[in-house]
């Protein structure tokens, strides 16, 4: 079970890094729009996933040395 959570955490971090690489300072806005799409569609699992990605983007942007 722990391995599954670690894999999921790595996946979310990779998505966050990819968004930052592609969109720079707009990465959190892009992720927020994605989260809003899933929230509007009542897709709770994906909405929570994208909210987590937003938090990771903000964390990485505040502490770039955590980038990897």
C-alpha positions as semicolon CSV with decimal commas, in nm:
position;residue;x (nm);y (nm);z (nm)
1;X;0,000;0,000;0,000
2;X;0,283;0,240;0,086
3;X;0,438;0,177;-0,256
4;X;0,112;0,271;-0,426
5;X;0,097;0,604;-0,238
6;X;0,460;0,675;-0,325
7;X;0,389;0,607;-0,692
8;X;0,086;0,838;-0,681
9;X;0,289;1,112;-0,508
10;X;0,560;1,079;-0,772
11;X;0,300;1,097;-1,050
12;X;0,147;1,414;-0,904
13;X;0,490;1,573;-0,860
14;X;0,581;1,488;-1,220
15;X;0,259;1,649;-1,344
16;X;0,330;1,961;-1,136
17;X;0,686;1,985;-1,270
18;X;0,566;1,933;-1,628
19;X;0,309;2,213;-1,590
20;X;0,572;2,447;-1,446
21;X;0,808;2,361;-1,731
22;X;0,539;2,422;-1,992
23;X;0,349;2,717;-1,845
24;X;0,591;2,881;-1,601
25;X;0,416;3,125;-1,368
26;X;0,080;3,030;-1,520
27;X;0,109;2,664;-1,415
28;X;-0,110;2,709;-1,108
29;X;-0,376;2,886;-1,317
30;X;-0,379;2,599;-1,566
31;X;-0,409;2,345;-1,285
32;X;-0,683;2,553;-1,120
33;X;-0,883;2,552;-1,443
34;X;-0,842;2,176;-1,469
35;X;-0,954;2,131;-1,107
36;X;-1,256;2,353;-1,171
37;X;-1,354;2,145;-1,475
38;X;-1,355;1,829;-1,268
39;X;-1,537;1,997;-0,980
40;X;-1,807;2,119;-1,218
41;X;-1,840;1,766;-1,356
42;X;-1,871;1,635;-0,997
43;X;-1,566;1,414;-1,052
44;X;-1,441;1,427;-0,693
45;X;-1,139;1,200;-0,737
46;X;-0,992;1,401;-1,024
47;X;-1,083;1,730;-0,857
48;X;-0,891;1,629;-0,542
49;X;-0,600;1,511;-0,757
50;X;-0,576;1,850;-0,929
51;X;-0,612;2,039;-0,601
52;X;-0,312;1,838;-0,480
53;X;-0,122;1,931;-0,796
54;X;-0,196;2,301;-0,732
55;X;-0,049;2,269;-0,382
56;X;0,261;2,096;-0,524
57;X;0,307;2,367;-0,787
58;X;0,295;2,635;-0,519
59;X;0,536;2,438;-0,298
60;X;0,783;2,385;-0,583
61;X;0,762;2,751;-0,684
62;X;0,833;2,863;-0,326
63;X;1,120;2,614;-0,282
64;X;1,273;2,547;-0,625
65;X;1,541;2,325;-0,470
66;X;1,267;2,067;-0,404
67;X;1,231;2,037;-0,780
68;X;1,425;1,726;-0,792
